[in-house]
Amino acid sequence: MPLIVQKFGGTSMGNIERIKHAAMRVIGEKIKNNEIVVVVSAMSGETNRLLDLALQIGGSHNNLATDMIISTGEQVSAGLLSIALNNKGYEAVPMLAHQVKIKTDGSYGNARIFSIDIENIKKELDKNKIVVVAGFQGIDDSGYITTLGRGGSDTTAVAIAAALNADRCDIFTDVEGVYTSDPSIVPEARRLDKVYFDEMIEMSSLGAKVLQIRSVEFAMKYKVNLFVKSTFVDGPGTQIKFSSKEDNMEELQVSSVACDKDEAKLSIRGIPDKPGIAAAIFSSIADAGLVVDMIIQNISVEGFTDLTFTVTKKDLKKALEIAQNIGKQLNAKEVLSDDKIAKISAIGVGMRNHFGTASTMFSALSKENINIIMISTSEIKISCIVELKYAELATRILHEAFNLGLKNNGNCNNK
């Protein structure tokens, strides 16, 4: 029997009626004589509510007690969906991380999966039961509950699919697949039939909220057959796949434009331009558990230079404190911060074979008098930092500049 892993996100589990609808999606695959494992997120807004309770009483984001609290949302969802399936005559068994034996490290709030023991899942599948797993959670070596970070249920689903060697992993959400841009910003955005893993990793890291980046990396590493589909609308969704010889070699120059408003900028001005300074700054940032995104260092003038970098908005306060302390030690001229910025990115594997992407991007922004503050590139993406007030306008401009709202014969394969 084919084995299918289905994952339902928070909006899909948002209320009782939606949970019943998700149950019918599960039954739709079960009646095709498939073995089914379902992974569920907490009901929409529930993780935030639970986290807020922990913070109100004096807890912190990343500790054992907080993980215990916020992991309960998925436990409720697994129980509710199991009841809905049982009421329809399909025997379902809910399972938590310790029952599945999802082993992780001890990084509370952002744990990484070490291994999954599939024995208990297989026992239930052999009894023709539907297994409903609480996503987002694992257990460390001491048996304590850990959580996998925001969007961690995606990673749970893909990891289970990899461990079971599933035929397919379907990620169900409130959109019909992966789009050329955020439809709430760009009404002309269109669904992509397929997205390559390289592109999806970039999209996930650059503001697209469809899939957690770690789940994409997991799927790529273990060659999981991955789809993004809508819970509420029938359709093929978007396949996340490897490129192959059978694919059209003339892919679109750019397949998507992403907008990330969760960016903040720090500048340490007038620091000595000598070996070891950058290492000292970014070692301190790393030791605090903060992730740096874009980095720019100006040309040295009279032995001094400026260093600018970006972090997420939630990390700005902590990063600013570190930067100010380092600035004092280095007798820096000043330390500046700015959280009114956004990152706009053009992404596409076609950049490998096309020229002029940067020219098109910069020209389109220039025509609207949108200033570029920082630039970062990779083989398949170009990112620009702009003022926050221009974020959505810039996204729409670039979407139009790269003709993403039009039907194309390349990688877009729009409906």
Buried (B, 14 or more C-beta within 10 A) or exposed (E): EEBBBBBBBBBBBBEEEBBBBBBEBBBEBBEEEBBBBBBBBBBBEBBEEBBEEBEEEEBEBBEBBBBBBBBBBBBBBBBBBBBBBBEBEBEBBBBBBBBBBBBBBEBBBBBBBEEBEBEBBBEBBEEEBBBBBBBBBBBBEEEBBBBBBEBBBBBBBBBBBBBBEBBBBBBBBBBBBBBBBBBEBBEEBBBBBBBBBBBBBBBBBBBBBBBBBBBBBBBBEEEBBBBBBBBBEEEEBBBBBEBEEEBEEEBBBBBBBBBBBEBBBBBBBBBBBEEEBBEEBBEBBEEEEBEBBBBBBEEEEEEBBBBBBBBBEEBBEBBBEBBBEBBEEBEBEEBBBBBEBBBBBBBBBBBEEBEEBBEBBBEBBEEEEBEBBBBBBEEBBBBBBBBBEBBBBBBBBBBBBBBBBEEBEBBBBBE
